[in-house]
């Protein structure tokens, strides 16, 4: 009984500090919903942190859509639209930043 109370108390203390899926950012939610082996909570939080520093919310939404629709990334990369070209440059930079910042979590 004492162990159960300690566990419940610890959970009550820690739960407010764990991001729920609704509080998590766009990239975190997409990462956690992916079926990739490396999609741990700590990795997804790291990716979100980098995304917050280098991508706008709309960029994050577009990048997160690549997880469900990988072909969409190819379409954006090959698009002739200037907005897609500038997004792709930011996205490539974001990928390099994620590698540099989050690689230790693998």
C-alpha positions in Angstrom: 0.0 0.0 0.0 2.8 2.4 0.9 4.5 1.7 -2.5 1.2 2.5 -4.4 0.9 5.8 -2.5 4.5 6.7 -3.3 3.9 5.9 -7.0 0.7 7.9 -7.1 2.4 10.9 -5.4 5.4 10.7 -7.7 3.0 10.6 -10.7 1.0 13.6 -9.4 4.2 15.6 -9.1 5.7 14.6 -12.4 2.7 14.6 -14.8 2.4 18.4 -15.0 6.0 18.5 -16.3 5.6 15.9 -19.0 4.3 17.4 -22.3 1.0 15.8 -23.3 0.5 15.2 -27.0 -1.9 18.2 -27.1 0.8 20.5 -25.5 3.6 19.1 -27.6 4.6 21.0 -30.8 3.8 20.0 -34.3 7.1 18.2 -34.9 6.9 16.3 -31.6 3.4 15.0 -32.3 4.4 13.9 -35.8 7.6 12.3 -34.5 5.8 10.4 -31.7 3.1 9.2 -34.1 5.7 7.9 -36.6 6.6 4.2 -36.6 10.3 4.9 -36.6 12.5 3.0 -34.1 14.4 6.2 -33.2 11.3 8.2 -32.4 11.8 8.3 -28.6 10.3 11.0 -26.5 13.7 12.6 -25.9 14.6 12.5 -29.6 11.2 14.0 -30.6 11.5 16.8 -28.0 15.0 17.5 -29.3 13.7 17.7 -32.9 11.0 20.1 -31.7 13.5 22.3 -29.9 15.6 22.6 -33.1 12.4 23.2 -35.2 11.3 26.0 -32.9 14.7 27.7 -33.5 14.8 27.3 -37.2 11.4 26.8 -38.7 8.2 28.8 -38.7 5.0 27.2 -37.5 3.8 26.8 -41.1 7.2 25.3 -42.0 6.9 22.8 -39.1 3.4 21.9 -40.3 4.6 21.2 -43.8 7.7 19.3 -42.6 5.5 17.2 -40.2 3.3 16.2 -43.2 6.3 14.5 -44.8 6.0 11.7 -42.1 2.6 10.7 -43.3 3.3 11.5 -47.0 7.0 11.0 -47.7 6.4 11.6 -51.4 5.2 15.1 -50.6 8.8 15.9 -49.6 10.0 14.9 -53.0 7.3 17.0 -54.7 8.3 20.1 -52.6 12.0 19.5 -53.3 11.5 19.3 -57.1 8.9 22.1 -57.3 9.6 25.1 -59.4 7.8 27.4 -56.9 10.1 29.9 -55.2 8.4 29.4 -51.9 9.1 25.7 -52.1 12.7 26.4 -52.9 13.2 28.7 -50.0 11.4 26.3 -47.7 13.6 23.4 -48.9 16.7 25.4 -48.0 15.4 26.0 -44.5 14.4 22.4 -44.2 17.8 21.2 -45.2 19.4 23.5 -42.7 17.0 22.2 -40.1 18.0 18.6 -40.9 21.7 19.5 -40.4 20.9 21.2 -37.1 18.9 18.2 -35.9 21.9 15.9 -36.8 24.3 18.2 -34.9 22.0 18.7 -31.9 20.2 15.4 -31.4 22.5 12.8 -32.8 23.7 11.9 -29.2 20.2 10.6 -28.4 20.3 7.8 -30.9 
